[in-house]
Amino acid sequence: MTINPLFPYPNVHTHKAKNSQEVQNCFPEDTYDAGVFSVGIHPCYISGDGQEQWAQVLERATHPLCVAIGECGLDKRAATPLPEQIALFEQHIALAEQLHKPLIIHCVKSYGELIGLRKKSGATGLWILHGFHKSEALAHELLKVGIKLSFNITLLHDPRLKHLVETLPREDFFFETDENND
């Protein structure tokens, strides 16, 4: 397997890191096990207005082993209203840009909003949409605005996704285990 040169970790999103080549996803209150990690506020786990969690994200984001911001994003199934999710996601975008770190994104039923935010923000950093399992048409819409894709075990069982990966340039996609499958 060849590693994506944009972010050279063979597993860009895991909840149970086993070595330093796996990016462990951490919520603000988590401790990380070993090696590198990402930190962010998942839209389904926003507490209150999210600002106490945000203070923890800011504290951890500059740690030398923090290689990405996230998992963060938008989820229309979440209890937190979408406008509040968007405001918090915009903070993550700004932080990722400021620190020149990739953004690991969770998105459910909010792809139009995600694409709009990529355009509106003017962000130029690496955005990785984790757990992609949607259509080829949506994949190309996301890639067109600079949002890369990450695939988990679903890739092994879905012929549409296998075909998609076979047709994409290597710099457009990543792999992950995401044991929680969120």
Protein Blocks (a to p, Z undefined) as FASTA:
>chain_A
ZZdfklccfblbdfbdfbfkbccdddfkbccfbhcddddddfklcghjlmmmmmmmmmmm
mpmklcbgcdedddfkbmbdfklmmmmmmmmmmmmmmnopacddddehilmmmmmmmmmn
opabdcddehiabdfklmmmmmmnopacdddfklmmmmklmmmmmmpcfklpccdfklno
ZZ
